[in-house]
Amino acid sequence: MNVQALVETTRKLMDGGRGLLAMDESPATCNKRLLAAGIPQTEAARRAYRALMVTTPALNDSISGVILHDETIRQKTTGGIPFVNILRDADILAGIKVDTGARALALHPGETITEGLDGLRGRLADYFGLGARFAKWRAVFTVTEAAPSRGCIAANAHALARYAALCQEAGIVPIVEPEVLMDGAHTRETCGKVTEDVLRCVFENLHSQSVCLEGMILKPNMVLPRSACPEQATDDEVADATLMHLRRAVPAAIAGIAFLSGGQPAERATARLNAMNARFRGPGARLPWPLSFSFARALQHPALEIWRGEDANVALAQRALLHRAACNRAALRGEYSQSMEA
């Protein structure tokens, strides 16, 4: 394991006030989004949509890394240029989703385990050869009166840690994504407790697997009441709760935290990220790790709505993507405001 190379990659991803664009949807998930926008669900349409994003001019002003899917990392523009080459020439790092999805966890009704460890060492070597320098693995936790169970948390934490160790062995920075889902009616307080419990177990397993914390990035959910909860929260309340639980459970040594949007509306996710960073702008105020973003729908959706599969709309769609990326970059400085949406 080349620790220095891993640390240099994490610094490039987290430093400089830029964030990550997650466009690692599986073909099936991407097809659902194309269908909702009235676009044919074909490989050609998926390639055109992804090409729209990776060829966006000046994307590197706000984006330091792009997470790709196995299909996407092998795709090229109509001119035959690999997407990975376009990103590299724009000083954007290419990443890759390596889990194979969540499956039912045996003897735990309603809970899942993320799979994909079988053969992962070989796949990571292939992805490194294709140009990937970081990876992502997502574990999901549903909140009910009985879930997540200790067994579910432990199984997914162990899988996340083994994935992270294999990544670092291959010279690839792991993004560790334990997501407490926003579906349901639980409160912000419940979300915070579950999030903290999950994170404690994840880092215990990362330690057991000898993962270098300085060579990894955490991608957690924000702590907020779930979508069906009758009592919602202000952006400041979400910021305070999120930072409180992260400080309790996340070691200072990790390279950084890049939040997932988790299905939040684009502007809401940006405002909450801004509220967290705005608290630490003054002299002497600081967090042990930089806070960034790794958004998918919260960055992509406005562009997809404009594009709708029409070549004539590509430039406007790219402007929408740049706008959302720029808003989130401002949020990393605590300088985002609603007036920017005008």
BELMOSUL-V611822 format. One record per run of one state. SS is the DSSP state (h for helix, s for strand, l for the rest). FROM is the first residue (numbers start at 1). TO is the last residue. Records with the same first field share a line. If there is no record, write none. Layout:
SS=FROM-TO, FROM-TO
This chain:
l=1-2, 15-18, 23-26, 37-42, 55-58, 62-62, 69-69, 74-75, 77-81, 90-92, 98-101, 105-111, 115-119, 131-131, 142-149, 170-172, 181-187, 209-212, 219-234, 250-255, 260-265, 279-289, 296-296, 308-310, 333-337, 342-342
h=3-14, 27-36, 43-54, 59-61, 70-73, 83-89, 120-130, 150-169, 188-208, 213-215, 235-249, 266-278, 297-307, 311-332, 338-341
s=19-22, 63-68, 76-76, 82-82, 93-97, 102-104, 112-114, 132-141, 173-180, 216-218, 256-259, 290-295
